[in-house]
Protein backbone atom coordinates (compact mmCIF):
# COMPACT_ATOMS: atom_id res chain seq x y z
CA UNK A 1 0.00 0.00 0.00
CA UNK A 2 1.25 3.45 -0.90
CA UNK A 3 2.14 5.80 1.90
CA UNK A 4 0.75 9.33 2.10
CA UNK A 5 2.57 11.84 -0.07
CA UNK A 6 1.98 15.35 -1.40
CA UNK A 7 -1.06 15.74 -3.62
CA UNK A 8 -0.45 15.57 -7.35
CA UNK A 9 -2.26 18.52 -8.89
CA UNK A 10 -1.24 18.59 -12.56
CA UNK A 11 -2.58 16.06 -15.06
CA UNK A 12 0.66 16.09 -17.00
CA UNK A 13 2.66 15.67 -13.80
CA UNK A 14 0.39 12.83 -12.76
CA UNK A 15 1.05 11.04 -16.02
CA UNK A 16 4.79 11.13 -15.34
CA UNK A 17 4.78 10.73 -11.57
CA UNK A 18 5.72 7.14 -10.61
CA UNK A 19 3.50 7.37 -7.49
CA UNK A 20 0.47 8.05 -9.66
CA UNK A 21 1.30 5.12 -11.94
CA UNK A 22 2.00 2.86 -8.95
CA UNK A 23 -1.36 3.75 -7.42
CA UNK A 24 -3.07 3.11 -10.73
CA UNK A 25 -1.42 -0.33 -11.02
CA UNK A 26 -2.39 -1.20 -7.43
CA UNK A 27 -6.03 -0.23 -7.94
CA UNK A 28 -6.08 -2.11 -11.23
CA UNK A 29 -4.99 -5.31 -9.47
CA UNK A 30 -7.55 -4.83 -6.69
CA UNK A 31 -10.39 -4.34 -9.18
CA UNK A 32 -9.40 -7.48 -11.09
CA UNK A 33 -9.12 -9.55 -7.90
CA UNK A 34 -12.68 -8.56 -6.93
CA UNK A 35 -14.17 -9.50 -10.31
CA UNK A 36 -15.97 -12.79 -11.00
CA UNK A 37 -15.19 -13.34 -14.70
CA UNK A 38 -17.54 -16.32 -15.00
CA UNK A 39 -20.46 -14.00 -14.22
CA UNK A 40 -19.18 -10.88 -15.98
CA UNK A 41 -19.10 -12.56 -19.41
CA UNK A 42 -22.90 -12.37 -19.55
CA UNK A 43 -23.18 -8.79 -18.26
CA UNK A 44 -24.01 -5.94 -20.64
CA UNK A 45 -20.80 -3.91 -21.29
CA UNK A 46 -22.50 -0.64 -20.32
CA UNK A 47 -23.74 -2.08 -17.03
CA UNK A 48 -20.33 -3.61 -16.37
CA UNK A 49 -18.61 -0.28 -16.97
CA UNK A 50 -20.95 1.42 -14.48
CA UNK A 51 -20.24 -1.28 -11.88
CA UNK A 52 -16.50 -0.96 -12.41
CA UNK A 53 -16.71 2.80 -12.06
CA UNK A 54 -18.46 2.47 -8.70
CA UNK A 55 -15.83 -0.01 -7.55
CA UNK A 56 -13.00 2.25 -8.71
CA UNK A 57 -14.55 5.26 -6.98
CA UNK A 58 -14.73 3.35 -3.70
CA UNK A 59 -11.09 2.26 -3.98
CA UNK A 60 -9.96 5.77 -4.91
CA UNK A 61 -11.83 7.12 -1.88
CA UNK A 62 -9.43 5.18 0.31
CA UNK A 63 -6.54 7.20 -1.17
CA UNK A 64 -8.10 10.67 -1.12
CA UNK A 65 -5.05 12.01 0.69
CA UNK A 66 -2.74 11.07 -2.19
CA UNK A 67 -4.24 12.82 -5.19
CA UNK A 68 -6.56 15.70 -6.00
CA UNK A 69 -10.21 15.23 -6.95
CA UNK A 70 -9.46 16.08 -10.59
CA UNK A 71 -6.70 13.48 -10.81
CA UNK A 72 -8.89 10.99 -8.98
CA UNK A 73 -11.53 11.35 -11.70
CA UNK A 74 -8.86 11.05 -14.34
CA UNK A 75 -7.44 7.96 -12.65
CA UNK A 76 -10.86 6.31 -12.64
CA UNK A 77 -11.33 7.03 -16.36
CA UNK A 78 -7.91 5.60 -17.13
CA UNK A 79 -8.61 2.47 -15.10
CA UNK A 80 -11.85 1.87 -17.00
CA UNK A 81 -10.15 2.49 -20.34
CA UNK A 82 -7.41 0.02 -19.40
CA UNK A 83 -9.84 -2.67 -18.31
CA UNK A 84 -12.57 -2.34 -20.95
CA UNK A 85 -11.33 0.03 -23.63
CA UNK A 86 -8.13 0.77 -25.49
CA UNK A 87 -6.24 2.28 -22.61
CA UNK A 88 -4.33 5.48 -23.45
CA UNK A 89 -5.62 5.28 -27.02
CA UNK A 90 -9.25 5.95 -26.07
CA UNK A 91 -9.06 9.78 -26.34
CA UNK A 92 -7.35 9.53 -29.73
CA UNK A 93 -9.96 7.08 -31.03
CA UNK A 94 -12.67 9.60 -30.17
CA UNK A 95 -10.89 12.60 -31.69
CA UNK A 96 -12.49 13.31 -35.11
CA UNK A 97 -9.42 15.24 -36.31
CA UNK A 98 -7.13 12.18 -36.01
CA UNK A 99 -6.82 10.10 -39.19
CA UNK A 100 -3.85 7.91 -38.21
CA UNK A 101 -2.39 6.72 -34.91
CA UNK A 102 1.23 5.55 -35.15
CA UNK A 103 2.93 3.88 -32.18
CA UNK A 104 6.67 3.19 -32.04
CA UNK A 105 7.03 1.54 -28.66
CA UNK A 106 5.26 2.38 -25.37
CA UNK A 107 6.56 5.94 -25.06
CA UNK A 108 6.35 7.22 -28.65
CA UNK A 109 2.89 7.89 -30.08
CA UNK A 110 2.25 10.04 -33.17
CA UNK A 111 -1.00 11.05 -34.85
CA UNK A 112 -1.81 12.47 -38.24
CA UNK A 113 -4.12 15.47 -38.43
CA UNK A 114 -5.01 16.95 -41.82
CA UNK A 115 -2.04 15.27 -43.41
CA UNK A 116 0.55 16.37 -40.83
CA UNK A 117 2.25 14.14 -38.24
CA UNK A 118 2.27 15.32 -34.62
CA UNK A 119 3.90 13.72 -31.58
CA UNK A 120 1.54 13.31 -28.64
CA UNK A 121 2.01 13.10 -24.88
CA UNK A 122 0.21 9.73 -24.83
CA UNK A 123 2.25 6.96 -23.23
CA UNK A 124 1.77 3.37 -22.09
CA UNK A 125 3.05 2.18 -18.73
CA UNK A 126 5.51 -0.17 -20.35
CA UNK A 127 5.85 -2.57 -23.27
CA UNK A 128 3.68 -5.21 -21.60
CA UNK A 129 0.88 -2.66 -21.24
CA UNK A 130 1.09 -1.79 -24.95
CA UNK A 131 1.12 -5.45 -26.04
CA UNK A 132 -1.82 -6.18 -23.73
CA UNK A 133 -3.88 -3.43 -25.38
CA UNK A 134 -2.93 -4.63 -28.88
CA UNK A 135 -3.87 -8.22 -27.99
CA UNK A 136 -7.20 -7.00 -26.63
CA UNK A 137 -7.94 -5.08 -29.83
CA UNK A 138 -7.03 -8.07 -31.99
CA UNK A 139 -8.96 -10.51 -29.81
CA UNK A 140 -12.16 -8.50 -30.13
CA UNK A 141 -12.16 -8.98 -33.91
CA UNK A 142 -11.17 -12.64 -33.85
CA UNK A 143 -7.45 -12.17 -34.54
CA UNK A 144 -4.46 -13.05 -32.42
CA UNK A 145 -0.97 -11.66 -31.93
CA UNK A 146 1.78 -13.19 -29.81
CA UNK A 147 5.34 -14.45 -30.20
CA UNK A 148 4.18 -17.36 -32.35
CA UNK A 149 2.18 -15.01 -34.60
CA UNK A 150 3.81 -11.57 -34.15
CA UNK A 151 1.90 -9.69 -36.88
CA UNK A 152 -1.76 -8.82 -37.25
CA UNK A 153 -3.83 -6.88 -39.76
CA UNK A 154 -7.46 -6.41 -38.78
CA UNK A 155 -10.55 -4.25 -39.03
CA UNK A 156 -11.90 -2.76 -35.82
CA UNK A 157 -15.65 -2.58 -35.05
CA UNK A 158 -15.75 1.14 -35.91
CA UNK A 159 -14.20 0.49 -39.33
CA UNK A 160 -10.65 1.54 -38.41
CA UNK A 161 -7.81 -0.61 -39.67
CA UNK A 162 -5.21 -2.03 -37.29
CA UNK A 163 -1.74 -3.23 -38.21
CA UNK A 164 0.62 -4.35 -35.46
CA UNK A 165 4.01 -6.03 -35.19
CA UNK A 166 5.52 -7.12 -31.87
CA UNK A 167 8.69 -8.86 -30.69
CA UNK A 168 10.74 -10.56 -31.99
CA UNK A 169 10.02 -8.80 -35.32
CA UNK A 170 9.70 -5.29 -33.85
CA UNK A 171 13.07 -4.26 -32.48
CA UNK A 172 11.56 -1.60 -30.20
CA UNK A 173 9.03 -4.01 -28.77
CA UNK A 174 5.87 -3.12 -30.68
CA UNK A 175 4.89 -1.13 -33.76
CA UNK A 176 1.23 -0.26 -34.19
CA UNK A 177 -0.66 1.76 -36.79
CA UNK A 178 -4.38 2.46 -36.74
CA UNK A 179 -5.94 3.99 -39.83
CA UNK A 180 -9.16 5.72 -38.88
CA UNK A 181 -12.02 6.57 -41.21
CA UNK A 182 -14.63 9.27 -41.11
CA UNK A 183 -18.08 8.23 -39.89
CA UNK A 184 -19.46 9.98 -42.98
CA UNK A 185 -17.86 8.82 -46.24
CA UNK A 186 -16.16 11.59 -48.22
CA UNK A 187 -17.85 12.24 -51.57
CA UNK A 188 -16.36 13.48 -54.84
CA UNK A 189 -18.03 16.84 -54.19
CA UNK A 190 -16.15 16.99 -50.88
CA UNK A 191 -12.89 16.34 -52.73
CA UNK A 192 -13.56 19.27 -55.04
CA UNK A 193 -14.47 21.49 -52.06
CA UNK A 194 -11.22 20.48 -50.36
CA UNK A 195 -9.23 21.19 -53.53
CA UNK A 196 -8.24 17.56 -54.03
CA UNK A 197 -9.80 17.47 -57.50
CA UNK A 198 -11.09 19.91 -60.09
CA UNK A 199 -14.77 20.20 -61.09
CA UNK A 200 -13.85 18.85 -64.55
CA UNK A 201 -12.35 15.74 -62.95
CA UNK A 202 -15.56 15.31 -60.96
CA UNK A 203 -17.75 15.46 -64.08
CA UNK A 204 -15.52 13.07 -66.01
CA UNK A 205 -15.11 10.45 -63.24
CA UNK A 206 -18.84 10.57 -62.49
CA UNK A 207 -19.54 9.71 -66.12
CA UNK A 208 -16.89 6.95 -66.10
CA UNK A 209 -18.53 5.18 -63.16
CA UNK A 210 -22.06 5.52 -64.54
CA UNK A 211 -20.91 4.27 -67.95
CA UNK A 212 -19.48 1.13 -66.29
CA UNK A 213 -15.86 1.80 -67.15
CA UNK A 214 -13.28 -0.18 -65.18
CA UNK A 215 -11.18 2.09 -62.96
CA UNK A 216 -7.82 1.48 -61.30
CA UNK A 217 -6.87 3.89 -58.48
CA UNK A 218 -3.12 4.13 -58.03
CA UNK A 219 -0.97 5.77 -55.37
CA UNK A 220 1.49 5.33 -52.54
CA UNK A 221 0.80 4.32 -48.95
CA UNK A 222 -1.47 6.82 -47.22
CA UNK A 223 -2.17 8.73 -50.43
CA UNK A 224 -5.96 8.32 -50.17
CA UNK A 225 -6.61 5.44 -52.56
CA UNK A 226 -9.36 3.85 -50.47
CA UNK A 227 -10.95 7.23 -49.74
CA UNK A 228 -11.16 7.96 -53.46
CA UNK A 229 -12.41 4.48 -54.28
CA UNK A 230 -15.15 4.97 -51.70
CA UNK A 231 -16.07 8.35 -53.23
CA UNK A 232 -16.21 6.90 -56.76
CA UNK A 233 -18.46 4.06 -55.61
CA UNK A 234 -21.07 6.65 -54.67
CA UNK A 235 -21.98 7.01 -58.36
CA UNK A 236 -22.85 3.33 -58.80
CA UNK A 237 -26.62 3.11 -59.43
CA UNK A 238 -28.62 1.89 -56.44
CA UNK A 239 -30.21 -1.01 -58.37
CA UNK A 240 -26.87 -2.72 -59.08
CA UNK A 241 -25.51 -5.61 -57.01
CA UNK A 242 -21.99 -4.80 -55.84
CA UNK A 243 -19.56 -7.38 -54.42
CA UNK A 244 -16.55 -6.09 -52.48
CA UNK A 245 -13.41 -8.06 -51.58
CA UNK A 246 -10.92 -6.66 -49.07
CA UNK A 247 -8.14 -7.82 -46.77
CA UNK A 248 -9.52 -5.58 -44.01
CA UNK A 249 -12.92 -4.11 -44.84
CA UNK A 250 -12.58 -0.33 -45.18
CA UNK A 251 -15.09 0.58 -47.89
CA UNK A 252 -18.32 2.27 -46.83
CA UNK A 253 -20.59 1.75 -49.80
CA UNK A 254 -24.01 3.37 -49.50
CA UNK A 255 -25.87 1.22 -52.05
CA UNK A 256 -28.62 -1.04 -50.67
CA UNK A 257 -27.38 -4.19 -52.46
CA UNK A 258 -23.79 -4.76 -51.36
CA UNK A 259 -22.20 -8.15 -50.67
CA UNK A 260 -19.05 -7.65 -48.57
CA UNK A 261 -16.32 -10.27 -48.20
CA UNK A 262 -13.09 -10.18 -46.22
CA UNK A 263 -10.04 -12.44 -46.37
CA UNK A 264 -9.09 -14.64 -43.45
CA UNK A 265 -5.67 -15.44 -42.04
CA UNK A 266 -4.55 -18.97 -41.25
CA UNK A 267 -4.85 -20.41 -37.74
CA UNK A 268 -2.09 -21.71 -35.47
CA UNK A 269 -1.81 -24.90 -37.52
CA UNK A 270 -1.42 -22.89 -40.71
CA UNK A 271 -4.87 -23.85 -41.95
CA UNK A 272 -8.06 -21.98 -42.72
CA UNK A 273 -6.60 -19.15 -44.79
CA UNK A 274 -8.91 -17.63 -47.39
CA UNK A 275 -7.20 -15.19 -49.76
CA UNK A 276 -8.48 -12.54 -52.16
CA UNK A 277 -8.10 -14.83 -55.15
CA UNK A 278 -10.43 -17.45 -53.69
CA UNK A 279 -12.99 -14.80 -52.75
CA UNK A 280 -12.81 -13.26 -56.20
CA UNK A 281 -13.47 -16.59 -57.86
CA UNK A 282 -16.41 -17.16 -55.53
CA UNK A 283 -17.74 -13.66 -56.23
CA UNK A 284 -18.22 -14.59 -59.89
CA UNK A 285 -20.86 -17.11 -58.76
CA UNK A 286 -22.81 -14.47 -56.82
CA UNK A 287 -24.34 -12.69 -59.82
CA UNK A 288 -22.47 -9.40 -59.32
CA UNK A 289 -23.12 -6.34 -61.47
CA UNK A 290 -19.80 -4.92 -60.28
CA UNK A 291 -16.84 -6.27 -58.38
CA UNK A 292 -14.66 -3.99 -56.24
CA UNK A 293 -11.33 -5.37 -55.05
CA UNK A 294 -9.97 -3.26 -52.21
CA UNK A 295 -6.36 -3.68 -53.32
CA UNK A 296 -4.51 -5.65 -55.98
CA UNK A 297 -1.32 -6.92 -54.41
CA UNK A 298 -1.01 -10.54 -55.54
CA UNK A 299 -2.36 -13.30 -57.72
CA UNK A 300 -5.91 -11.91 -57.52
CA UNK A 301 -4.86 -9.35 -60.16
CA UNK A 302 -5.07 -12.06 -62.83
CA UNK A 303 -8.57 -13.14 -61.77
CA UNK A 304 -9.71 -9.52 -61.61
CA UNK A 305 -8.63 -8.92 -65.22
CA UNK A 306 -10.33 -12.13 -66.27
CA UNK A 307 -13.57 -11.00 -64.60
CA UNK A 308 -13.44 -7.57 -66.24
CA UNK A 309 -12.89 -9.21 -69.61
CA UNK A 310 -15.76 -11.67 -69.26
CA UNK A 311 -18.75 -9.40 -68.83
CA UNK A 312 -18.19 -7.86 -65.38
CA UNK A 313 -17.59 -4.28 -66.48
CA UNK A 314 -17.40 -1.31 -64.16
CA UNK A 315 -15.07 -2.96 -61.67
CA UNK A 316 -12.73 -0.93 -59.47
CA UNK A 317 -9.58 -1.61 -57.50
CA UNK A 318 -6.49 0.09 -56.07
CA UNK A 319 -2.81 -0.60 -56.55
CA UNK A 320 0.45 0.75 -55.15
CA UNK A 321 2.37 2.76 -57.74
CA UNK A 322 3.97 6.19 -58.12
CA UNK A 323 2.59 7.06 -61.56
CA UNK A 324 -0.29 6.02 -63.80
CA UNK A 325 1.87 4.11 -66.26
CA UNK A 326 3.74 2.49 -63.37
CA UNK A 327 0.37 1.21 -62.15
CA UNK A 328 -0.07 -0.78 -65.37
CA UNK A 329 3.50 -2.06 -65.13
CA UNK A 330 2.87 -3.27 -61.59
CA UNK A 331 -0.39 -4.89 -62.68
CA UNK A 332 1.55 -6.61 -65.45
CA UNK A 333 4.07 -7.91 -62.91
CA UNK A 334 1.35 -9.24 -60.59
CA UNK A 335 -0.39 -11.06 -63.44
CA UNK A 336 2.94 -12.46 -64.64
CA UNK A 337 3.65 -13.83 -61.15
CA UNK A 338 0.20 -15.44 -60.97
CA UNK A 339 0.42 -17.00 -64.42
CA UNK A 340 4.10 -17.19 -65.50
CA UNK A 341 3.23 -19.39 -68.47
CA UNK A 342 1.37 -16.55 -70.21
CA UNK A 343 3.27 -14.61 -72.90
CA UNK A 344 3.75 -10.89 -72.26
CA UNK A 345 1.80 -9.85 -75.35
CA UNK A 346 -1.23 -11.70 -74.00
CA UNK A 347 -0.95 -10.02 -70.59
CA UNK A 348 -0.73 -6.61 -72.27
CA UNK A 349 -3.84 -7.40 -74.30
CA UNK A 350 -5.72 -8.43 -71.15
CA UNK A 351 -4.76 -5.20 -69.37
CA UNK A 352 -5.60 -2.99 -72.35
CA UNK A 353 -9.05 -4.49 -72.74
CA UNK A 354 -9.90 -4.70 -69.02
CA UNK A 355 -8.75 -1.31 -67.63
CA UNK A 356 -10.11 1.91 -69.16
CA UNK A 357 -9.22 4.58 -66.58
CA UNK A 358 -6.27 5.00 -64.21
CA UNK A 359 -6.56 7.64 -61.47
CA UNK A 360 -3.32 8.59 -59.71
CA UNK A 361 -3.46 10.07 -56.21
CA UNK A 362 -0.57 11.41 -54.16
CA UNK A 363 0.22 12.72 -50.72
CA UNK A 364 2.16 15.92 -51.36
CA UNK A 365 4.65 17.76 -49.13
CA UNK A 366 2.69 19.50 -46.38
CA UNK A 367 0.22 16.62 -46.12
CA UNK A 368 -2.22 17.46 -48.91
CA UNK A 369 -3.70 14.59 -50.86
CA UNK A 370 -4.71 15.27 -54.44
CA UNK A 371 -5.65 13.56 -57.68
CA UNK A 372 -2.61 14.31 -59.82
CA UNK A 373 -3.44 12.28 -62.95
CA UNK A 374 -6.53 10.96 -64.68
CA UNK A 375 -5.45 8.82 -67.61
CA UNK A 376 -7.33 6.87 -70.29
CA UNK A 377 -6.12 3.49 -71.54
CA UNK A 378 -6.71 3.43 -75.29
CA UNK A 379 -5.55 -0.05 -76.32
CA UNK A 380 -2.34 -1.50 -77.71
CA UNK A 381 0.36 0.21 -79.70
CA UNK A 382 2.47 -2.63 -81.00
CA UNK A 383 2.96 -4.81 -77.93
CA UNK A 384 2.74 -1.95 -75.43
CA UNK A 385 -0.34 -0.65 -73.65
CA UNK A 386 -1.23 2.83 -74.94
CA UNK A 387 -2.57 5.54 -72.62
CA UNK A 388 -2.77 9.32 -72.36
CA UNK A 389 -3.50 11.87 -69.63
CA UNK A 390 -6.83 13.70 -69.60
CA UNK A 391 -6.26 15.74 -66.42
CA UNK A 392 -3.13 16.45 -64.39
CA UNK A 393 -2.02 18.51 -61.40
CA UNK A 394 1.07 20.71 -61.82
CA UNK A 395 2.97 21.90 -58.77
CA UNK A 396 4.20 25.50 -59.05
CA UNK A 397 5.68 26.08 -55.60
CA UNK A 398 5.24 25.88 -51.83
CA UNK A 399 3.58 28.51 -49.61
CA UNK A 400 4.72 29.77 -46.20
CA UNK A 401 2.81 26.93 -44.47
CA UNK A 402 4.66 24.32 -46.53
CA UNK A 403 1.53 23.59 -48.57
CA UNK A 404 2.03 22.77 -52.22
CA UNK A 405 0.81 25.49 -54.57
CA UNK A 406 -0.26 24.39 -58.03
CA UNK A 407 -3.11 24.06 -60.47
CA UNK A 408 -5.17 21.38 -62.13
CA UNK A 409 -4.70 21.22 -65.88
CA UNK A 410 -6.64 19.76 -68.75
CA UNK A 411 -4.35 18.34 -71.43
CA UNK A 412 -6.67 19.12 -74.34
CA UNK A 413 -6.95 15.47 -75.43
CA UNK A 414 -10.52 14.44 -76.19
CA UNK A 415 -11.08 11.05 -74.52
CA UNK A 416 -12.15 8.16 -76.70
CA UNK A 417 -14.75 7.12 -74.15
CA UNK A 418 -17.11 10.00 -75.01
CA UNK A 419 -19.03 7.70 -77.34
CA UNK A 420 -19.48 5.27 -74.47
CA UNK A 421 -20.84 8.10 -72.34
CA UNK A 422 -23.41 8.97 -75.01
CA UNK A 423 -24.46 5.32 -75.25
CA UNK A 424 -25.09 5.41 -71.50
CA UNK A 425 -27.25 8.53 -71.84
CA UNK A 426 -24.64 11.12 -70.82
CA UNK A 427 -23.32 13.85 -73.08
CA UNK A 428 -20.36 15.66 -71.54
CA UNK A 429 -19.57 18.95 -73.27
CA UNK A 430 -16.26 18.91 -75.14
CA UNK A 431 -15.44 22.25 -73.55
CA UNK A 432 -14.43 20.59 -70.27
CA UNK A 433 -11.58 18.88 -72.14
CA UNK A 434 -10.21 22.04 -73.74
CA UNK A 435 -6.60 22.67 -72.83
CA UNK A 436 -6.27 24.98 -69.84
CA UNK A 437 -5.88 25.12 -66.09
CA UNK A 438 -8.15 25.52 -63.10
CA UNK A 439 -7.22 27.54 -60.02
CA UNK A 440 -9.36 27.61 -56.88
CA UNK A 441 -10.62 31.02 -55.85
CA UNK A 442 -9.76 30.63 -52.18
CA UNK A 443 -7.20 29.06 -49.90
CA UNK A 444 -8.72 26.40 -47.67
CA UNK A 445 -6.94 24.86 -44.67
CA UNK A 446 -8.67 21.57 -45.52
CA UNK A 447 -6.76 21.27 -48.78
CA UNK A 448 -6.41 17.62 -49.64
CA UNK A 449 -8.55 14.73 -48.44
N, C-alpha and C positions, 0 to 999 in steps of 0.2 A: 504493500500500500504506500502511495506517495505521501510524503510529509508535507506539512503546510509550507507554502512559499509565497513570495509576492505575487499579487494578481497580475495576470497577463492582460493587457488592455488593448493591444493592437492586433488586428487580424493577421497582418503580414508577419508580425513578430511571433504570433501564436503558431503560424505555419512552420516557422523555423525553430522555435523553442523546443528542445528535446523533452522538457517536462510536459508540454502540451501533448506531444506525440506519444509519450510514455503513458499519460493518462488515457489517451484515446485507445491505445492498444489494450490497456488494462480493462477498460469498460467494454471493449469489443469482446474480450475473452469472457467476461462475466455474463454478457448478454447471450453469447453462444451456449455457455454452460447451463443457462436457465431455460433453453429452448428444447421443446420436444419435437424433433424433426418428423417423427412418424405421424404426428397430428397435424403439423404445420403444412404438410404437402397438400392437404385438402382445403386449406384456408384460402379465402379470396386474397389476392396480393394487396388490395387496398386496405382490407381489414387487418391483415398481418402488419402492414406498415404502421397503421395507427397503434396497434398493440406494442410494437417495437419502440415507437416514439414514447409511449407512456413509460415503458420499462427504462428507456434511456434517460428520460427526465428524472425518474426516481433515483437512478444511480448517480446522475450528475448532481442531484440535490445533496448527496452525501459529500460532495467536494466543492461546495459553494464558496469555501474560503480560498480555493486555489485559482479560480478564474472568474472573470467578470460575467455578467448576465449575457452580454452580447456574444462573448466567445463560447459560453455554455450553449446558446442556441446554435451557434455555428458548429460546435462539436457534435451536437445531436444530429444535425443535418448530415454531417460528414459520416457519422456512424451508420446512419440509415442508407446513405449512398454506397458505402462500402459493403454493407450486408445484403442489400437488395438491388442496388443500381450498378452504375459503372464507376463508382468511386470518384476520384478527382476529375474524371471526364464528364460527369453529369452536367456541370454548368456550360461546358463547351458544346455538348450535344443539344442543349436548349437555346443556344445562341444563334439566331437566324442569319447573322452576318458571317458565320464560319462555314466555309465550304470544304476545307480539308483539315484534319488533325494528324500531325506527324510527330511520332514519339521515337526518340533515339535514346533509349535507356530511361531509368526511373526519374532522372532529374533534368531532362531536356525535352520539353514539349513545345512544338511550334504549331501555329495555325495559319491558314490562308484566309485572308479577307480581301475580297474584290481583287483577287489576282496577286496580292502581295503577301509574302511570308512575314510573320511576326512571332518572336519568342514570347512565351507566356511565363507566368510565375507558378503555373501548375506543376506539382511534383507528387510522386508516389513515395511511400515510406521507404521502400527499398525495392530491389529487383523481384523478390518473392511477391510483394504486393502487386506489382505491375503484371507479372505472369498470372497471378490469381485472377485479376480482373479480365485479362485476355482470355483465359480458360473459361471464365464465366460467360463472357460474350459468345464465344464459340459454342459452348455447350447449349446455350439457349436456342441456337439455330441448327442443332444436330451435328455440329462439327467438333473435332477434337484437336488439341495441340499439346504436345508434350515432347520429351526427348526422343521418343520413338517416331513421332510424327511432328517435326519442329516447324512446319509451315501450315498456314491455313488461309484460305480465301473464301469469304462467306458474305452473305447478304443479311443485314440486320432487319429486325421487324419493321423499323421505320423506313426501310429502303436504302439506308446507307450501306456502303460496301467496306468490309473489313479485310485487310491483308496484314498478317503478322508472321514474324520469324523470330524464334527464340533460340537459346543455346541448344546445341553447340554451333549452329550456323551463324547466329548473330554474335559477333565478337564483343559487343557492349552489353550483352545479356538479352535484349529484346528490341526489336524494331517493329513498330506498329504504324499503319496508316489507315485512316478512316475517311472515305470519300462520302461527303454528305450531299443530299439532293434537296432541292426546294420542294416544299409541300405542294406548291402549285407549279406544274410544268411550264417552262419557258416556251413561248410561242415564237414563230418567225417574226411577228409584229414586234414582240419584245426585243428581238435581236436588232431590228432596224432602229427602234427607239434607243437602244443602248449603243448604237453605232458599230455593231458587229457585222452588219450587212447593209447593202444599199437597197433602196426600194425596188430598183430594177432586178436585183438578185431575188428579192422576195417574189416578184411577179413571175419570174422565169422558173424558180424552183417549185412554186405552187403549181404551175402548169405541168411541170415534169412529173410530179407525184400523181396528179389527177389523170394524166395521160398514160399512167402505168409504165413509166420509164424506170429502168433499174439504176439505182444510185449507189455509189460507193463513196463513203465519207472517210477522208484520209487526214492524218495528223499525228503529232507526237503525243507522248504521255501528258495528260492534263490539259490538252489543247481544247477540249470541249466537243469531242466527237460524239459522245453519247447524248449530250445536251442537244446538239444539232439534229441528230437522228430522231430524238424524241419530238423536236419541233416539226421536222418534216413529216413525221407520221400523223400529225394533226390534220393533214390535208387528205388522208385516205378516207374515202366515202364510208359513211356509217354502216352501209348494208354489206360491206365486204368482210369476209372471214380472214382474220390475220393471225398467223402463227408466229410466235417469237421464240428464239432459242438463244440462251445466254449462259455464260459460266456463273455469273452472279447477277440475278435479275435486277436491272437498274431502270429499264424502260417503264414509262408511265403512260401507256397508250390510253386514250379516252374513248375509243370506239367500244360499242356494246358487245361486239363479237370477237373477242381476243382469246386465243389459246396460248397460254404461257408455259414454256418448259425450261428447266434449268438442269445443267449437268450435275453429276454426282461424283464425288471422289471415292476412291477405293477404301475398304475397311482395313483393319489391322492385318488381316490375312492377305491383303492385296487383291481382294475380290470386290465385286459390286460396282466397279467404276462404269459410269455411263458418260460418254463424251459427246461433243457437239455433232460429230459425224453420224453417230447412231441416232441422235435426236432428229437430225435433218432428214435422214432417210425415213424415219417414222413419220415425220411431218408431211411427207408427200402422200401418205395414206389417209390424211385427215381432211381432205378436200379443202386445202387452203386457197384463198384468192391471192394472198401475198404471204411471203415468208420473209421475216426480218431476223438476220443473224447478228447478235450483238457485236461480235468481233470475229473476223477471220484471222486465225493465227496458226492454223494447222491444216490437216488433211481435209477438214470440212470445206475448204475453199473449192476443191474439185467438185464435191457434191452440190455446192451452191451454184456453181456455173452450170452444171448439168440441169439443175432444177430451172434456172432462168432460161435455159435453151430448150426446155421441153414444155412450154406453155405456162409457166409460173412467172409471168412478167410483173414488173412493179416491185421486185424485191429490193431490200436495202441491207447494207452491212457497213461495218467500219473496218479500217485497217491501219496499222502503224506505218507511216511513211512521211518523208519530209517535203515531198512535192508530188503533184498530181501524176506525172509520168512515172515517178518512183513507185507510186501506189500500184500501178499496173505491173511493174517489174517485180514487186514483192508478191503480188498475186500469182504471177507466172512462176515464181520460185516455189510458192506453197503448193501449187498444182503439180509442178514437176516432182516435188518430194512425195506427194501422195500417189502419183502414177508415173514413176520414172520410165516406164516403157513407152509412153506417148512421145511422138516426135514434137519438136518445138513449134513447127508450123501449125500443127493441129491445136496446140495449147493457145497460140496466138489467135487462131480463128475462133476458138471457144470464148476467149476473153472479148474479142472485138464484137461478137454477136450477142454476148450476154450483158455487158456493161455499156450503158449509154452516157451516163453522167458521172464525173468525178468531182467531188467538192472537197477542197483542201482548206483545213482550218489550222490556225497557229496561235500559240501563246507568245505574244510579243514582249520585248523588254518593257518593264513597268507593270506587267501583269495583264494587259488587255488580251482578250481572245477575239479573233476576227476571222471571217471567211476571206481568205486571200486569193483563192482561185476557184472558178467554176469552169470546168472544161467539158467538152463534148467529145466522145469517142465516135469517130466517123467510119471505122472499118479498117481494112488492111491496105497498106501501101507496100507492095512486094510481100515480104514475110514479116514486116513490122506493123504493130498496131498504130493507126493514125489517130491523132487527136489535136484539138486546138482549144485555146482559151476563149471563153465568151466574156467573162468578167475577171478582173484582178484587183488587188489592192497594192498601191505603190507607196512605200514609206518615203517621206520627204525630210524627216528630221525627228528631234526629240524635244519636248517642251521642258520647262523648268521643274516639273514634277516627275520627270523621267518617263512621261507617257509618249508613246510613238505618235508622231504627227504624219498624216498621209491622206490619201484620197482613193476612193474606189473608182476604177476606170472600166469603161466598156471598150473592148478591142475593135469594134466595128465589124466583126465577122457575124454574118447572119447564120444562125444555127440551122442545121439540116432538119432538125426535129420539128420545125414550124408546121410542116404538113401533118405530122402526127398530132400536134395540138389541134389543128382544124378538124381532123377526123374525130377527135374527142369532144368537139363542140366548143373549143376555145380558140380565139383569134387574137393573139398578142400583136399589138402594133409594132411594126418594124422600127419605129422611132426609138424604142427602148434599147435597140442594139446599135444605134448610131455611135460612132467613135466619140468619146468624150469622157469627162470625169464628173464625179459627184462629191461635193463637199458639204458636210453638215453645217447648219446655220449656227449651232451653239456648241459649247463645250460642256460635256456632261461627265460628272465624276463616276458614273456607272459605265463608262466606256468599256465595252467588251463583256461578253457573257461569262 
